[in-house]
Structure formats: structure tokens, C-alpha cells
Amino acid sequence: MALLKDSDIEAELARTPGWTRSGTTIERSYRFRDFKEAMFFVNGVAAVAERARHHPDVAIHYNAVTLSLWTHADGGLTPKDFALARDIDAMFP
């Protein structure tokens, strides 16, 4: 898949609230009441990612979860990353 240009990334970020660019990735952090809620969220993200056949990097710190997306095979951001971000957001607004 073709890498997105900077202008395309900015346009996609405008359509994907809550996500920010960090170098060659997009990231979003979520905070929950406790560890159990955070893990419920991560398991839900895993199900969405499996269906999409595209997987985020996940960092868990007790009740905080940060997701990072980038298309590893292409070495940067592609439309696939923004599609998954919006799928995750639709499932967990």
C-alpha cells in the first residue's frame, strides 16, 4: 500500500479526532477506571484488529492504554492505519 503524503496525513487526522501524529505513527491514549476496564478495551481492540488484519502496538500502564498505528510492511502511515483508528473509535467512542 502506498505511504500517505504529509498533506494526506493531516487531512486524515482531521477526520480522526483524538489521534495525533508521532513521527511515522499515529497514536491515541485512553484512560479507564481500573486495570480490568483497560484490559476489556485492549481485548476489544484485538478483535477489531484481527478482523482488519492490521495490528496496533499497545502500551498498557495500569488503567491507561496507548495505541500506536503504522503499516509495518510499508514503513509508515497508509490509509489502513486511519481506517483501523476509526474502526476502534466507532467501537469504543
N, C-alpha and C positions, 0 to 999 in steps of 0.2 A: 504494500500500500504506500502511496506517496506521502512524504512528510508535508505537513502544513507549513505555509509561509507565516512569518510573524503577523502580517495583517489578517490572515485567516484565523490564526490562534486568538488574536484579540477579538475578532467577530464571534468566534465560538465561545470565548469566555463571557462575552456579553449575554449570550444565550444560556449560560450555565452558571447561575448565581451561586455564590458560596465557594466556588473553586477559584484557586489562584495559580498563577504560573510560578514555577520554581525551576529555573534553568530549562532542562529538557523534559520536565514533568508538569502535570497539574496535580494540585493537592487540595484536600479538604479535611478539616478536623471536626470531630463530633465529640460532644461530652454527654455522659449519661449519669443517672443517679448512682449507679454502682457497677461493679465488675460484671455481675450477671447480665445486666442490661447491655453492657458493651459487648459481651460475648454473643448475646442474642443477635445484635446488629451485625457482628462480623460473620456469623453463620448465615444470615440472610444475604449479606453481600457475596459470600461464597457461592450461594445458589444462583444469584443473578450472574455472577462472573462465569460460572460453569456453563450456563445457558448461552452466554455470549461468546464462550471460548476465548475469553480475554480476562486476564487476572491482574488485580492491583497489588502493589506492595502494601502491606498492612503493618502499622506500628500500634501496639496496644500498651497503654500506660494506665493500669487500673481501670478508671472509668472514662478514659479519653482514647479515642481511636483516630488515627490519621491514615488516610488512603492516599496513595500516590499512583498516578496512572501515566504510562507512556508505552509505546509499542516497542517492546524489546527487540523484536526481529528487524524493525526498521530503524532503530536507534533514535527515536524521537517521537514527537506528537503527530498523530494521524486522526482522521475523523472517528476512528474506532474508539479512541480514548474519550472523546466528548460524548459519543453515543452511550458508552458504559456509564459515564458520570451521570448523565441524565436518567438512565435506567435506574441507577442506585437512588437518585434523588426522588424519582417517582415512587419507588417502593418505600422509602424512608424519608418523607418530607420533613 
